[in-house]
């Protein structure tokens, strides 16, 4: 798996990396690979499937990197809106059906110009960073393992806490079928 990421980085003219994240949309899983470390967690990607276009509510494919990490030091279950801690902590309540952004955010930046960065050949926005696509915690843990997001990659709060501590800014992220 790591070889696939390294090959894609090389093809893009980018340096190899010590750590990497791989997301499989088909398997609804995320792997973190690093020196002596391998973790695997169930995820939820987009209900609408995969796609690059802004406004599509789809999970973008291809090579990305962790551009920024948000939420360091926030309590587990902290709710974020527009990347800001809103002062709420999510609890497991049946009266809150919203798919919340909780605990930590790893904001993604596309690395493939015209595919998941910038605009495509027709001028449509395909920019993962401008689309605000994240790997983040969710309050809908029971749905993990099935598509349930609006384009982001959802993890349990415990998993996103661990991933946040393992993956430095700049970590390459491959999202594939």
C-alpha positions in Angstrom: 0.0 0.0 0.0 2.7 2.5 0.9 4.4 1.7 -2.4 1.3 3.0 -4.2 1.5 6.3 -2.4 5.2 6.6 -3.0 4.7 5.9 -6.7 2.0 8.5 -7.0 4.2 11.1 -5.2 7.1 10.3 -7.5 4.9 10.7 -10.6 3.8 14.1 -9.3 7.5 15.1 -8.8 7.0 15.2 -5.0 9.4 13.8 -2.4 8.7 10.5 -0.7 7.2 10.6 2.8 7.8 8.8 6.1 4.0 8.7 6.9 1.0 8.2 4.7 -2.8 7.8 4.9 -4.8 5.7 2.5 -8.6 5.9 2.3 -10.4 3.1 0.4 -13.9 4.3 -0.6 -14.9 0.7 -1.7 -13.8 -0.8 1.6 -14.8 2.3 3.8 -11.5 2.0 5.6 -8.6 4.3 6.4 -5.0 3.1 7.0 -2.2 5.1 8.6 1.2 3.9 7.8 4.4 5.2 9.4 7.7 3.9 10.7 6.8 0.9 12.8 3.1 2.0 12.9 0.1 0.6 11.0 -3.4 1.5 12.0 -6.7 0.7 10.4 -10.2 2.2 11.1 -13.6 2.1 9.5 -14.7 5.4 7.9 -17.7 6.9 6.2 -17.1 8.7 2.9 -19.8 10.6 0.9 -23.3 9.2 0.5 -23.2 10.7 -3.1 -20.1 8.7 -4.0 -16.9 10.1 -5.4 -16.2 13.2 -7.4 -14.1 16.3 -7.6 -16.5 19.1 -8.4 -17.2 21.9 -5.9 -20.8 21.6 -4.6 -21.1 17.9 -5.5 -21.1 16.6 -1.9 -18.8 13.8 -3.1 -15.5 12.5 -1.8 -12.6 13.6 -4.0 -10.2 10.9 -5.3 -6.4 11.1 -5.8 -3.4 12.4 -3.9 -3.8 14.9 -1.2 -1.9 16.1 1.8 -2.8 17.2 5.3 -2.6 20.9 5.0 -3.7 21.9 8.5 -4.7 20.3 11.7 -7.5 21.9 13.8 -8.6 21.2 17.3 -5.4 20.4 19.2 -6.3 20.3 22.9 -10.0 20.4 22.4 -12.1 18.0 24.5 -13.2 14.7 22.9 -16.6 15.4 21.3 -16.0 19.1 20.8 -18.2 20.4 17.9 -16.7 22.5 15.2 -18.5 24.7 12.6 -16.4 26.4 9.9 -13.3 25.1 11.7 -14.2 26.9 14.9 -14.9 25.3 18.3 -18.5 26.4 19.0 -18.3 25.7 22.7 -20.4 22.5 22.6 -19.5 18.9 23.3 -21.5 16.3 21.5 -23.1 13.6 23.6 -24.7 10.5 22.3 -28.3 11.8 22.1 -31.0 10.5 19.8 -32.3 14.1 19.4 -29.2 15.2 17.4 -29.4 13.5 14.0 -27.0 16.0 12.4 -23.7 14.7 11.1 -21.4 16.9 13.2 -17.8 17.7 12.8 -16.3 16.6 16.1 -13.1 16.3 18.1 -10.4 17.0 15.5 -10.0 18.1 11.8 -7.3 17.2 9.3 -7.9 19.6 6.4 -7.0 18.2 3.0 -5.3 19.9 0.1 -5.3 18.3 -3.4 -2.0 17.7 -5.1 -3.1 17.0 -8.6 -3.6 20.2 -10.6 -6.8 20.1 -12.7 -8.0 17.0 -10.9 -8.3 17.8 -7.2 -6.5 21.2 -7.2 -7.6 24.4 -8.9 -9.9 24.0 -11.9 -10.5 21.2 -14.4 -10.1 21.7 -18.2 -13.6 23.1 -18.4 -13.0 25.7 -15.7 -15.0 24.0 -13.0 -13.6 24.1 -9.4 -12.2 20.8 -8.3 -10.1 22.1 -5.5 -10.2 19.9 -2.4 -8.9 22.7 -0.1 -11.5 25.2 -1.4 -14.2 22.6 -1.0 -13.3 22.2 2.7 -12.8 18.5 2.6 -11.6 17.1 5.9 -10.8 13.9 7.8 -12.8 14.5 11.0 -14.6 13.0 13.9 -18.4 12.4 13.8 -21.2 11.9 16.2 -22.6 9.1 13.9 -20.4 6.3 15.0 -23.0 3.6 14.2 -22.8 4.5 10.5 -19.1 4.1 10.2 -18.2 1.5 7.5 -21.0 2.9 5.2 -21.1 6.0 3.1 -22.6 8.8 5.3 -20.8 12.1 4.7 -21.2 15.2 2.5 -17.7 14.6 1.0 -15.5 14.4 4.0 -13.9 11.2 5.5 -15.5 10.5 8.9 -13.8 8.7 11.8 -14.9 7.9 15.3 -13.7 10.4 17.9 -11.2 7.9 19.4 -9.8 7.1 15.9 -9.4 10.8 14.9 -7.7 11.6 18.1 -5.1 8.9 17.4 -4.7 9.8 13.8 -4.3 13.5 14.7 -1.4 12.5 17.0 0.2 10.3 14.4 -0.1 12.3 11.2 2.0 15.5 10.9 1.0 18.4 8.7 2.2 17.5 5.2 1.3 13.8 5.5 0.3 12.5 2.0 -3.3 11.1 1.8 -4.4 8.9 -1.1 -8.1 8.6 -1.5 -8.9 5.7 -3.9 -11.8 3.4 -4.8 
